[in-house]
Amino acid sequence: MGWGEVREIRFEYNEEIKEIDEQMIRLISTRRSLTKGKRFFPTNELIAEWAKAFEMEELEIRLILHHLQPQIMRHVPNELGELKNVMPIMKKTVVDSCEYMLTHAMQHENVSIVHVEIKLLDEEKRSEVHLKPNLTLEVISDQPYFVQRHGSRGGGHHTEMEFAISPPLPETLEHIEFSLVPSAVFMEHPIKELILDKQVDFE
């Protein structure tokens, strides 16, 4: 078979799974009609209760419910456009011994790039902790915004993240709020570490 030919990929499926899928789709449709485009999300306590009852990770439940929220069908432009200015934000909060800071936004012609810094404040844990932020930025405003991860760097007890926002943020943030919400690769499989600690000789 050549590369240009279409190959049918077969999946396992049966009536029992089909019935479950139909029930889920029906419930999602009903949920959307009841929420009428508004964001509905349960409390942390309720998510923890469901995780225990259904033997699931809290992050998995959060991701499922996040995908049920109304989605803005728009994409961040590929081209950032000309850099217009740098807008300071300087919003800071501390949660569970970590300091979260929105430092600034690079105001481009087509998008805004918002910078987030996260660092662990507990000095005793700094040598043994690697921060892994499974988070995305939520922009709360009457104006709908599309947000996607633009990049990240760092390691250990300090990390930085960038988020591309479209359309660009206004020059005043008086009526805009920001939140970091759980987000990660859905049902991500843990990566196994292969430790290379043996002597290697080149002859």
N, C-alpha and C positions, 0 to 999 in steps of 0.2 A: 504493500500500500504506500503510495507516494504522500509527500507532505501536504499536497494540495487537496487530497481526498478527504471527505468527511467520514469520520469513524464514530459509530454509535457507542456511547458509553452506557453500560447497563448498571442499574442500581438495584439493590435488594429492596423489595416493597411487598406489602401484603394488606389484606383488608383491615386487619386490626390496627396497623399503623395509619392507614388511610383514614379510618374513623377518628383516630386521635387528632390527626392533622386537620381534618374538617372541623372538629370541635374547637381547636385552637384558632383557626381562621375566623370562625363564626364569632367567637368571644372577642377577638381583636376588633372585628367590625363593629360589634355591639359597644365595646369600650370607646371606640372613636366617635360613635354617634352620641354617646352620653357625655363625653368630655367636651365636645363641640370646639375642638381646636385648642383648648386650654391645657396647661400642664398639670397633671395630677401625679403625685408621687408619695408613697407611704413614708412613715417615720422610720428612723433607724431602729427603734425598738421592734417594730413590726417586721422589718426585714430580718433582724436577728432571730425573731421567733419563727419565721418561715424557714430560714436556713436550717435551724435545728429540727423542725418538724419534717422537712422534705430531704434532709441530709444533703444539702447543697452549700456551696460557698456563698457568703454574702455578696461578694463581688459579682458572681454569676447572676444572682437575682437582680442586682442593681443594673447590670448591663442589659438584661432582658427587658426590664421596665423602662430603661432609658430609650431603647429602640422602639418602644410603644408610644413615646411622646411625639407630638407633632413635629415633623421634620421640614426644614426649609429646603426646598428643592432648588438649590442654587450652589454653585461652586466658586471657590476662590480663584480669581484669574491667575493664569500661569505667569503673566508679566506683572511684576510689582508696580512698575511705572516709576517715574522720577521721584526722588526723595524730596518732599516739600519741607518738612521740619521735624524736630524731635520734641515730643510732648511729654513732660514729666507727669507721672501719675502718683508714685510714692504712697501706695496704700500697703499697710503692714498689719499682720495679725499672727498670733501664736496659737497653735493647736497641737496638743500631745507632744510637747517639747520640741516642736519644729516651728521655725519662723518662716512665714510665707510673705513675700514682698512683690507687689507689682511695681516695677521701677519706672518704666517709661514705654512710650509707643513711638515707633518709627513711622511717621506719617508719609506714606507713599501716595502716588497719584491714584492707584487702583485699590490698594489695601493698606491696613494698619498692621504692623508687626508689634505685638505686645510682649514684653520681656518679663519673665517671672523668675525669681530667685528663691530657692528653698535651702535652708541649712538647719542642721541639728544643733540645738542649744546645749544639750546634755554632754558636757565635755568628757565624762567618764565613759560614754558609749561611742565616742567619735572614732576610736581606733578599731572598732569591731563591727561597725554598721555601714552598709552601702544603701543609700536612698534609691528607691525605685518608684518614681511618681507615676502611678496609673491614674492620671488625672487629665482632664481637658478643661478649657476655660469656657464658662458660660457668661454671655453678655445679656444682662436683663434690662430691657428697654421697650418702649412702645414701638420703636423701629426694629424690625427683625434683622438679625445679623447671622451670617454663616461663619463658623469658626472651625479651623482645622490646625493640627499640630504642624509647626513649620520647622522645628528642630529642637535638639536638646544637647547638652554637654555637661561634663562634670563627673563626679564620682565620689565615693566615700560619703562624708557627712555634708557635702555641699553639691547642689546641682542647679542648673539653669535650663529654662524652657522658653520657647518662643511659639507664639500662636499668630497665625494669619487671620485677619478679620475683614470680611467684606459685607457691605461697603465700608470704606474707611470711617473711623470714628470721627465725630465732630470735634471741633477745637475746644469745646467746653464739655466736661463730663458731668455736668450738674444733675442730669436726669438719667444717668447710666450707672448700673451697679454690676459688679463682677463677682463671680463665684468659681471656685475650682470644684469640679464634680468628678466622681469615679468614672473612669473610662480606661479600657485596655483591649487587647486583642481578644475577641470573644472565645471563651473556653480555651484559653491559651495553655498549651502543654508546657510543663516545666522543662527548662533546658538543663541537660546533664553536663556537669563540668568534667572535662578531661584534664587532669592535672599532669603537667609535664615537668617532672622533677628528677629525671635521670640524666647522668652525664652523657653527652653526645660528642664523639670524637670524629673529626674530619681528617682522613688520611690522603 
